[in-house]
Amino acid sequence: KKKSDIYPAHSQILKACAPMLAQLVELANVNERKDEGVSHVEISGTDPDIFRGMLGYVYGNEIPKEELKRNSKRYIEIADRFAIITLKWSAEETYLETMDLNIENANEILLYAVSKNCYVLKE
């Protein structure tokens, strides 16, 4: 793995802000027979830049509005995956601002909102 693809994180911050990611770390500790040590957890199925943005958000940084506009669905998906509710809401609101809702795509957007349990989109 490239060093740039390794992201250090504190388990207590993850517990407070990204509960599903914290559970992955805890599971890694159990599997590696560690108490509260350093764990390496491989995260697949997400873009490293989106993961880095999400982790930065967890640590109190805002995701730049233009970045959120370009990747709102990707942030919805990663926020849903790791149970980061405030990021999910923010990404949903941004997605609503940038999408062109019309009769042709309304059903597709509603199905997406239901599949990701997007409260803001469903409203």
CORUR-V540340 format. One record per pair of residues at least 24 apart in sequence whose ideal C-beta (glycine too) atoms are under 7 Angstrom apart, sorted by the first residue. I is the first residue (numbers start at 1). J is the second residue. If there is no record, write none. Layout:
BEGIN
i:I j:J
i:I j:J
END
This chain:
BEGIN
i:5 j:48
i:7 j:52
i:7 j:55
i:9 j:55
i:11 j:36
i:13 j:58
i:13 j:59
i:17 j:58
i:17 j:84
i:18 j:58
i:18 j:82
i:18 j:83
i:18 j:84
i:19 j:83
i:20 j:81
i:20 j:82
i:20 j:83
i:21 j:82
i:46 j:78
i:47 j:74
i:50 j:74
i:50 j:75
i:50 j:78
i:51 j:78
i:54 j:78
i:54 j:79
i:54 j:84
i:54 j:87
i:57 j:87
i:58 j:84
i:68 j:94
i:69 j:94
i:69 j:98
i:72 j:98
i:76 j:116
i:76 j:118
i:77 j:116
i:80 j:116
i:80 j:117
i:89 j:120
i:92 j:118
i:92 j:120
i:92 j:121
i:93 j:120
i:95 j:121
i:96 j:120
i:96 j:121
END
